[in-house]
Each structure stands twice: as C-alpha cells, then as structure tokens.
C-alpha cells in the first residue's frame, strides 16, 4: 500500500534531505503520488440516507452469516486441508487442493457468497449517490 498520507508528517517535507532524515517509505510514497494522483478520482463521502444505511446493515448481516455460521465452523478442516495440499507430495497437490475447494464451493457457502455479492451491489449502488467528486 502506498500509505498516502505518510508524507504529511515526514521531516523530509520540512528539512532538506540528508542521511539523518532519510525515509525510504516517504520517498517511494511521494513518487507514487506524483505518478498516480492525476489518474485517480477523489471523492468525498456525504452523509447517506436511511435506505443506504439499511442496505449497509443488510450487507453486514449477510457477511456475518457467511463468515460466522457457514465458513467458521469449517475453519479447522480448511486449515488442515490447505496445509495438507501445500506440504503433501507434489503429485497429489491437485487432489488435496480439490478437497479444500470442495468445502468452499459447497451449496450452502456458494449461496452465502451469492447473497453477499447481491447485498454488496445493492449497498454500493445506493452509496454511489452520496459520493461527491472532488477533482
């Protein structure tokens, strides 16, 4: 990540460059900003209405349902299967990895992911009405 705001507090902004205030992250970040900022669109998020807040709450509820009730009970099994796939014999990777992906593509989890995507799109479309373009 570019850590966009780090340059604001860097001593190199105030003091001349020297070995005592050299900050590689700030230098890289400043170069990144100079190169990319003109290509980016900046938005301010305005206060949203009740329908958007409701859509966000629905998205969070669906996400919690997916993560806590559908995926979380499988966490130990998933962890063991992915470790087995990674550390097992190379010629058995595909079959071991398939065991892992079979759990994640089960009908209940796949349905939960589809519901999450629908809820996100509903929230995203409503929220877009409350973004003010700044540049």
Beta strands, then each sheet from edge to edge (+ up, - down):
strand 1: 43-45
strand 2: 131-133
sheet 1: 1+ 2-
end
